[in-house]
Amino acid sequence: MNRPLPSPADIALSDQDFDQLRQTIYSYAGIVIGPEKRWMMRARLQKRVTALQLGSMAEYLTLVRGARGAAERDRFISSLTTNVTSFFRESHHFALLAHTILPALAAKDRKISIWSAGCSSGQEPYSIAMTVLEHQPALAPSVRITASDIDTSILQKARNAIYKPGELTGIGPEQRARYFQPVRGTAHPGELQAGSSLTAMVDFRQINLNAHWQVTEPHDVIFFRNVAIYFDAMTQRSLWRKFHRALRPGGWLLLGHSERVPTDQHDLLCPSGITAYRRPD
């Protein structure tokens, strides 16, 4: 006789399970979950326990940590990460890209590599593509934008490039008409999909920044904005060293408004504007 499965409200999160789940997401992704996030974790993971027809949070923990839990680990990360983004968010970086970075790169007459690290649902890399097309259109064939995230489900949304009206803030009517097209037969009126002029410039990849990742070619610009806040100081220091190695000499690292490279690592990444850093030549 099959045991009855608990309802989501009956799925408890013990102190031990909470601590071990926190350790699991930290060891896998470098993400710090503070004690104040306990009830958020419980509410979000209850849905996974129920969907998988498991009997307890402890069973879920065993699955996520086990050899056969790779697919569920991705869903685990997705459940506990917050994807907040918008087109042209923190617009000063796009002004810097348009008026300082791209003109300097145009003079080099070579391929240009830009990385949106922690791209969420795609608004950032598509904003980068629009900036190139509007301010340096002749450069577009030479620009390759890599967009990465640890969350496979949010990457699929980014690849689909379909946005509801509330997700289109930051872009005006002219840009919508030029770079987007209506989605027909949708249950959400007003949805738009990014056109091929944008999507052709972007390659999406799953990258776990806390794991080993290989740079096949150095980047000219790395957008890493509002992601470092989820990591502790030790993980951040490791990432600043990795980004230094991932940049060309003179390359740019752009961070979120509350993020900073510490002063004792300015030999690797030197302040060069508002939350902007450069690898020394």
N, C-alpha and C positions, 0 to 999 in steps of 0.2 A: 504494500500500500504506500503510495507516494505521500510524503509529508506535506502539509499545507505550507505554502510560501507566505512569508510575512508581508504585510502591506508596507509601503514606504515609511509611514509614520512609526512603524514598529521596529525599524532597522536602527539599532543603536550604534553609536560610535564611542567605544570605550577609550579611556586615556591611552592604553597601550596601542590600540589600533590607530588612533590619531597620531601618536608619536611616530609609529612605523610608516604610516602613509606620508607624513611630512618628510621623513628620512628618504623615502623612496623617490618622491618627486625632486628632492634636493640632489640625490646622488645621480639621478637620470638626467635632469634638466638644469640643475643649478638654481632652481626657483625656491625662494624662501617663503614658507607659509607660516605666518605668525600665529600665536595662540588665539588672537582675536578672530581668526578666520575659521575657527572650529565649526561653527554652525553653518557657515557657507559651504565648507567641505562636506559636512554631513548631508545637507540638502541636495547638493549636486551629485554626490556619489550614490545616494539612495536611489536615484533614477537608474544608474548603471546596474546596481545590485538587482533591482526589480527587472530590468530589461534582460539580464542574463539568467534570471530565475535562480538566483543564489539565495542561500538562507541567512547570510549574515555579512557584516562588513569584514569580518575575519576571513571568510571564504573569498571575498573579493580581493583582499590583500594578498592571499596566497596565489590567486590567479595572476595578478599584476606582477608579482615578483617571480613567478615561475617561468620555466623554459618555454612554455606554450602561450605566454602572455604578451607577446610582442605587439599584436594588433590591439589588444585592450590597453596596453601602456599608452599608445597614441590617443585613444579615447579618454583615458585617465588624465593625460596632460590637457587635452582639449576641454575637459570638464572643469578644470581648475584654473585655466588661464582666461584672462579678460581681454577681449579684442575691441579696443576703443580706438577709432581712427576716423579720419575725414580727408577729403581732398584739400590739398594745399594747407594742411595743418602746420602751424608755426611758419607762417608765410615768409618770414625773413630768410629762411634757408633757401627757398625757391628764388627769392630775389638775388641772393648770393650766387646761386647756381647760374641764373640767367645773365647777370651783369659782371661777374668776376670770374667764376670758374670756367664756364663754357667758352667765353672769348679767349681765355688763355690756352685752353685745350685745342681750340680751333687752329691756333698758330702752329701746333705740333705736327699736324698732318699725319695722324695715325689712328688706329682703333682706340676707342674710349670705353672704359669699363666702369659701370656704376653699380653698386650693390645696395639694395634695400634689405637690410638685415632685420628681421622681425616685421615682415611686410603686412601681416594681418590679412584683411580681406581685399587688398590690392589698391586701395586709394593712393597710397604713397608712390608705388612704382608708376602708376598711370599718371600721377601728377608730375613725376620726373619726365616721363615721355612727352606730356603736353608742353612742359617748359622747354624741352629741346626743340620740338616742332614749331613753337611760337617764336622763339628767340634765336635759334641757330638751326633753321630747317635744313641747311646744306650738310650739317653734321649728322643728321638722323641715320643715314646708312652706315655710319661709322660707330654709332653708339649701341652698346649692348648693355641692357639692364638685367641684372640677376636679382630676383626677388625670392627671399627665403623666409620660412617660418618653421617652427617645430610642429605646429598643429596641422595635420593632414586635412582635416575637414575644412578649416578656414582657407587653406591653400586651394582646395577645389572651388570654393566660392570665388576666390581671386581669379582663378583661371576662367571660370564662367563669365566673370566681369559683368554681372547683372546687378543693378542697384535700384533699390526702392527710392521714392522721392526723398525720404528723410535721410538717405545715405548719400545724397548728391549735393549736400551743402558744400559751399566753397567754390563751386563752378557756376558761372553765369550762363545766361541763355545762349550767347554766341558760342561758347565752348561746348555746351550741350549739343547744339545743332551741328557743330563741326566734327566732333569726335565721338558722338554717341548716336544710337539709333533706338527707336521704340521697340519694345518686346511685344510681339503679338501673341494673343491667346493666353495672356497671363492672368492669374487671379488677383494680381496687384496692379491696379491702374497706375500709370505714370512710370512704370519701371523702364529703365534705359540700360542698354548694353554697350560697353566700349567697343568701338569699331576697330577694324584691322590696322589702321594707322597707329593705334596705341598698342594693341595686343602683339603685333609683330615685333615690337621692340623689347618685349619682356619675356624672360625665361624664368619659370617658377621651379623651385627646388625645396625639398625638405632638408633643413640643416638644423641639427641640434648644436647650438653654440657651445654647450658645456662639454661636448664630446670632441673627439679629434676630427677636424675638418681640414681638407687640403685645398690650397689656393692654386688653381691651375694657371692663372695669370693675375698679376697684381692689379689692384683697382685704383682708379683715379679718384673716386669719391665713394665713401661708405655712409649711408644714412642708417644710424642706429639710435633711434629716437624713442624715448619713453619705454625702453626695454630694460636698461641697466637697473632701473628702480626695483625690479623683481629679484635682483641678485644681491648677495652679501658682498662685503668689501673685498674679501679674498677672491671671489669669482670675478668681480669687476676688474681687479688688478691683473688677473690672468687674461681677461678679454682685451684689455688695453695693449698688452704685449702681442696678443694674436693679431689684433687689428693693425698694429705697427708693421708686423711682418706682411700683412695682406695688402698694404698700401704701397703704391709707387712712391719713391722719394718726391716730396712736395704734394703728395695726395692728401685729400681732405677727409676728416671724420666729423660728422654732424650729429649732435646729441640732442636729447629732449631738454626742455626748459629747466628742469630741476637736476640735471645730471652734469657731473664734472669729472674730468681726469685729474687725479690728485697732483699737487705741485711736484712731488718727487718723481713723477713719471713724465714731466714736461720735456725731458730730453728725448722721449719717444714720440710724444704728441704735444706739439706746442700750441698754446692758445692763439687763435687767429680770428677772433670775432665773437659774436654772441653764440655761445655753445657750439663753437666751431674750432676745430683743431687741425693741425697739419703735421704730417711726418716731415721732419727736417730733410732738406736736400742732401 
